[in-house]
Amino acid sequence: MTTLQLIETALQTAFQPELLEVIDDKADHIGHAHQDSGHFTVIIKSPVFEGKSAIEKHRMVYQALGSLMQTHIHALRIQASSV
């Protein structure tokens, strides 16, 4: 399973989102340190984010990704919202 698929599976399981898009941003980091490490953007919309602050939403995403944050993901841009 690719890192992108692992991220999608973890977020689908945790949030049952109405919208989930995971984008591999590696091409944007060519020539930078860690260019081959996992750089991703997550766009996610789920009712579980209702009433949560941006920091709370980000913490929820990090928690759902668990050890992937240490092993597979170097940089993560998150756009989380409720529906």
N, C-alpha and C positions, 0 to 999 in steps of 0.2 A: 504494500500500500504506500502511495506517495505521501509526502508531508501534507500536501494540499488536501488529500483525501482524509488523512488523520484529523486535520483541523475541522473539516466539514462534518465528519462523523461525530466528533466530540461536541461540536456546537449544536448539531441537530438533536443529539441525545439530551443535552442539557436544557435547551430552550424551545424545541419544537417551533422554530421561527416561521413566520409567514414569508419572509424573504431572507435568503442567505447567499452571499456572494463572497468567495474567497479568491483573492487575486494574488498571483505570484509577482512580486515587485523586483525580482532579481535583476532584470534588465536595467532598471533604474540605478543600480549600484555598481555597475561595471567600473573597475578601476579604483573602487573604494576598499578599505579594509573590510574583511568578512564578505566580500562580494559573492562568494559561493554559499554563504550561510542563508538561512531562511528569512527572507524579507517578504512580508505579506500585508495586504490590506483586507480587513474583514468589514463587510457591510451586512448588518443584521438588524432585523425588525422582529420584535417579539413582545407579546403582552406582558411578559414577566419584567420588562424594563419600566413599566408604567410607574410614575412617581419617583423613580430613582435618579440620583444626580449622575453627572457624567463620570465622576470617580467611582461611584458604586457600580455603574454599568461596566466600566473597564475592569474592576476587581472581579465581577461575576464572570466575565469572559476569561480572564487569566485563571481563575479557579477552575473553570470548565476545561481549560486546556491542560491544566495540571503540569505534569513533567515535560510535556512538549515544549513548554517555555524554556526549559533548561537544556533540552536535548536537540530540538529541531528548529526552534524559532529564535532568530537573532533580533529581529525588529518587527513590531506589529503595530499597524495603524488601525484603529478601531472607530467605526461609525455605527453606534448602537442606538436604536430608538424603539419606542413602543409603537403600536399601530392604532 
